[in-house]
Amino acid sequence: MAAKPPFLKRLFTWLWKAVNTIRLLIVNFIFFTLLAIIIVAISASGDDIVLENQTALVLDLSGHIVDQKRYVDPIEAAFMQGESNNPDGEILLADILYVIQNATHDTRINSIVLNLANLRSAGISKLSAIGDALNAFKAEGKQVIAMENGYSQEQYFLASYANTIFLNSKGMVSLEGLSRYRLFYKSALEKLKINTHVFRVGTFKSAVEPFIRDDMSEADKVASKELLGDIWQSYSSIVASNRNIKPEQLVLDTEQYLAELDRANGDSAIMAMNMNWVDELVSAEQFRLAMIEQVGSNKDGKDFRQISFQDYRSLTAPLPQFVETESVGIVVAKGNILNGSQPAGQIGGESTSEFLRKARLNDKIKAVVLRVDSPGGSAFASEQIRQEVLALKAAGKPVVVSMGSLAASGGYWISASADYIYATPTTLTGSIGIFGMFATFEDALAHLGVNSDGIATSDWAGLSPARSLNPQVKQVIQRHIERGYHEFISLVATERNMTLEQVDNIAQGRVWTGKRALTLGLVDELGDMEQAIAKAAELAGMNTFDTKVIEQELTPEQQFIQSLVGASVEYMPTNVRNSSLLENMLAQWSAVIEDFAKFDDPQGMYLYCEQCNY
């Protein structure tokens, strides 16, 4: 007769069976619930999008307008598809321009309604590109309308392109101008007994100033004032022209503002009307009725006839091409320049180089447009990418750079060797300089009673954040930084046909707008993606061509899961789709993690523009 198992063993066996049974019940419940939702979604997906004549296209620009979306898990991306007015989402600039250009020639669309309430960021360069597309839409005799409860400065820039700007009768237009203020940590670091070691070249390379000063240097003040002046001049001249007012009417000094506010009896909305910032003050109901009168009502008669941005994008999406034709390849370099392979939304020395390599090895791609929207980052990764640009040119494939909102420092490094460089008037570029920085904590540790001691076979073997930095080692690091700066200005001098002295005079870490960079010889022409693609085709001798975006693609399995979940997500309860705890954690930590992720160069040398965030 077999011995009876010990009591503890029987207890744990029973507990495991109980836990496993509960686990299976939960998993099966979730699985069959999702299966039911998917079946419902598939059965309901037969309803085609119907676009009637005299329809308004509602351009819902919620979140951040970008050249390339950051990577998200395919299932998470599918869940996000079901969310409208998501202020944390991202919209591709290319998608917006595609939709507006289609609507321009679509006889069923007679107007565009701008919904800007949740627009968080874009930059003047991207908004100007959208504005140009809206102007082409208006040139066809169609109407652009903006309506909001209130306009931020960036929202108002795009709204100014509208034929009619509506404002809620209790709303306001917030126009403040531009500023640049930072926190400085020198005294705090001294109190914490943290020693910061900074190595840099460039009078205007101010990224390290917060760690070595308690205030902004005079050189940085001069450069920043001129830069902000250039950007604001572009903003105010465009908006003033759109609204047929003077640029100085946009931002009033406090005395003028009080006088205008008094004239409006303290009512910000009436003041906006008086200043000709807006055309009409209405309630939401009055706007609804006005739009019904203009385009007609929808099927249930409760709202005006309209189609959403996403529905119209789906309706007009281009058919997939099964036969590859001669193309201009497009590689997007957006985000911080980091080492290794990086997901979409960041530039990787390995991953971005691989995209350029794919373009070089694809016989159907005859030229490449490199779209740069980056403040820079790792010097090593920047050079990796530039080497692939050189390889493309050596293979006989022209490379044209299209600078987006910013292409500074490392962003300029990867652009410099292109055959032709376009920038927008408000692109932030230049920042030709280099720095290195790290901290040691020997004094802080000693204050706590912790000391480091030992022996090493060389000065290099004992390097540690817990020990003071040898003065000779400091000199070696500074020499490397100086060598890096010399290589940077030499590169620019060679590629832009300038002398070292000429480059040094406009370098020193200084940031320029695209308009100023053109006069300085850092770029070839003012323009955007459309002009860059046409130039690339011209240099390659192509009269007819397609464009092909070269990027990280989802696997067939990921595409299937994303489309399946995306079809069913609108049937899920909101509390299932959203995790407030996760959102809060990401919001609190993502900025901190991103700051640390910027600095991963193997040699500790960075081509980075800290002030390129306007």
Residue, then its C-alpha position, 0 to 999 in steps of 0.5 A: m500500500a502506497a504511503k499517503p502524501p504529506f499534508l503540506k504537499r496535499l495542501f499545496t496541490w489543492l491550492w494550485k488546482a484551485v488557483n489554476t481553475i480560477r485562472l482558466l475561468i478568468v482567461n476563458f471569460i475574457f476570451f469569449t467576451l472579446l470573441a463575442i465583441i469581435i463577432v458583433a463588430i464584424s457583423a456590423s462592419g458591413d455598413d459602408i461609409v456613404l458620402e453625400n453631396q454638399t458634405a462638410l469634412v470635419l478635420d479633427l486634429s487632436g493630439h500631436i501632429v508629427d512626421q512619424k508616429r512613435y511605436v506603440d504595440p499593435i493591440e494598443a494602436a488598435f484600441m487607440q483607433g476607436e478614440s476620437n478627440n484623444p489629446d495624447g494621440e498622434i496624427l501624421l502630417a502626411d495623412i492630413l495633407y493627403v485628406i485635404q488634397n483629396a477633399t479639394h478635388d472631391t465635388r461632394i465636399n464643399s467645406i472643411v470644419l476645423n476642430l482644434a480643441n484638442l490640438r496639443s502641438a505641431g510647430i509653425s512649419k507643419l501648421s504652415a504646410i496644412g495652411d497652404a493645403l487649406n488655401a488650395f482648398k479655398a481657391e476651389g471656391k470652398q469654405v474653411i470654417a473654424m469653431e472653438n470655445g477658445y483658441s490657444q496661440e498654436q490653434y489660432f495660427l491654423a484657425s487664421y486660414a479659415n474663411t470664417i472664425f467662430l468663437n463661443s460667446k464666452g470664450m477667448v483667444s490667447l495670444e502671448g508671444l514667445s518666451r524661453y525660461r529654464l531652471f538652473y541647478k548650479s547652486a542646488l548641485e553645490k548644496l547636494k555636493i554633486n560635481t558636474h564636469v562639462f566639456r563643450v565647444g561653442t559660445f552658444k552651446s547652451a544645453v549645459e548652462p543649467f548645470i554650470r550657471d544660476d542664470m542665462s548667459e548674455a550670449d544665450k540671451v542675445a541668440s535666443k532673443e534674435l531666434l524668438g524674434d525671427i519665429w514670431q515675425s513669421y507667425s505674426s506676419i502670416v496670421a496678420s495677412n490671413r486676418n487682414i490686420k497689422p502684426e502689432q495687433l496680435v499681442l498687446d502690451t499690458e496697457q493696451y490690453l487693459a484699454e481694449l478689455d475696458r472697451a469690451n466691458g471686460d468681455s474677452a470674446i467681444m474684445a476678440m471681435n473688436m480686434n478682428w481676431v474672430d468673425e462671429l460669437v456664437s453658442a454651440e447651438q447657434f453654430r449647429l444651426a448655421m452649419i445645417e443652413q450651409v450644408g444641410s442636415n444629416k439623416d436624423g436631422k440632429d446635426f449638419r451633414q458631415i464626415s469625420f477625418q478618419d472616415y474620409r481617410s478610410l474612404t479615400a485610402p489609396l489602393p495597395q500597389f502589387v507591381e512596384t514602379e520607379s519611386v522616390g524613397i522617403v525615410v523619416a528621421k524623427g526624434n532624438i538620435l540614439n545608438g542601436s536600433q530604435p522604434a518609430g518616433q526615435i532615430g537609431g544609428e542602426s535602424t535609420s541606417e538600415f532604412l537608408r540601406k534598403a533604399r540603396l539596395n532597392d533597384k526601383i528606388k532611384a532617389v531618396v528624400l530624408r525627412v529630418d525632424s530632430p534636435g540631434g543626439s549621439a555624435f556616433a549614431s549621427e555619423q553612422i547615418r551620414q555614412e549611409v547617405l554617402a553610400l546612397k550618393a556613391a550608388g548614384k541615387p540623389v539624396v534630398v533633405s527636407m527639414g521639418s520643424l527642426a534639424a539642428s546639431g546632430g539633425y544638421w550633421i545627418s543632413a549636411s552631405a545631401d545633394y540638396i537641402y530644403a528647410t521651411p522658413t521656421t525650421l530650427t537648424g544649425s546648432i553646430g557645436i558639441f558637448g560632453m557632460f557627466a557628474t561625480f558624487e565623491d563629495a556627496l558620498a564623503h558627506l554621508g561617510v562613504n569613501s572610495d579607495g583602491i589601486a589601478t594599473s592606469d588613470w583610466a582603470g579607476l574612473s568612477p562616478a564615486r571618485s574625483l576626476n583626474p585633471q589630466v583625464k579632463q584635458v583628454i576629454q576636452r581634446h576629444i570634444e575640440r576634435g569633434y567640433h573641428e570635424f563638425i565645422s570641417l564637414v559643413a565647410t566641405e559640403r557647403n563650399m565654405t571656409l572653416e572660418q566662415v563656418d566657425n562664425i555661424a557655428q559655435g552652437r548657435v540656432w538659426t531659423g530656416k529663413r536665416a539659414l538660407t542667407l547663411g548658406l546652410v540650406d539650398e532653398l526654402g520649401d517642404m516635402e512636396q518640393a523636396i520630392a520633386k527635386a529628388a525626382e528631377l536629380a534622378g531624371m524621373n518624369t513619372f514616379d511614385t513615392k515609397v515610405i521606407e519604415q519598420e513594417l508590422t508583421p502580417e500577424q500584427q496587422f491582422i490583430q490590429s485590424l481585428v481589435g480595431a474593428s471591435v474596439e468601439y463596442m467595448p466599454t470605455n473603462v475597458r479601453n482606458s487605464s487611468l493608472l497606466e496613463n498617469m504613470l506614463a505621463q509622470w515618467s515618460a518625460v524623465i525617461e526620455d531625458f535620460a535616453k537622449f544621452d547614450d553616446p559610447q564616447g560621451m559626445y553629443l550633437y544636441c540642440e536643447q533649445c529647439n522646442y518652440 
